[in-house]
Amino acid sequence: MIRFEFSKPAVFKLTFLLAVIFASFLFLKQGGHSGISFQHADKVGHFVIFFSLALLLDLAFQFSVKQSLIILSAYGVLIEFMQSFLPYREASLGDVIADVFGVAVYLLLARKYFQTLLNKLLNEQ
């Protein structure tokens, strides 16, 4: 039996990479609707995705708050820039604002909570 062993940092990096690939697919794909329909649902989606990406980036790498904010904000701007060239998508400043807000809320309000929770979970094993 073959057994693979991964270090926790490697798993977090792989998870972050897969999350970026999946998020990029969602942001750039044509058509399809999630079925969730309420005012500004897309902004809530952007917020949740970028909050999650900030959490995964924080777990995977040791970036400062400023570096994390710059990296993920640049990714959000890049996605909107790419959408501006797709005939079935449109770029939105509101989406970028929701992206940056999701990252900022994680980094400034939720980061300490998640770090404490993760340390607790890892130390119980």
Residue pairs with C-beta under 8 A, 6 or more apart in sequence:
6 14
8 122
9 60
12 56
12 59
12 60
13 60
13 61
15 56
15 59
15 60
16 53
16 56
16 57
16 59
16 60
16 61
19 52
19 53
19 56
20 53
20 75
23 49
23 53
24 79
26 49
27 79
27 83
28 79
28 82
28 83
28 86
28 89
30 86
30 88
30 89
31 88
34 41
34 45
36 45
42 95
43 94
43 95
43 97
43 98
44 98
46 76
46 95
46 98
46 99
46 102
47 98
47 99
47 101
47 102
47 105
48 102
49 99
49 102
50 72
50 76
50 98
50 99
50 100
50 101
50 102
50 103
51 102
51 103
51 105
51 106
51 110
53 72
53 75
53 102
53 103
54 68
54 72
54 102
54 103
54 106
54 107
55 106
55 110
55 114
57 63
57 68
57 71
57 72
58 68
58 106
58 107
58 111
58 114
58 115
59 118
63 71
65 107
65 108
65 111
68 103
68 107
69 100
69 103
69 104
69 107
72 99
72 100
72 103
73 96
73 99
73 100
73 103
75 99
76 95
76 96
76 99
76 100
76 103
77 96
79 95
79 99
80 91
80 92
80 93
80 95
80 96
81 91
83 89
83 90
83 91
83 92
84 90
84 91
106 114
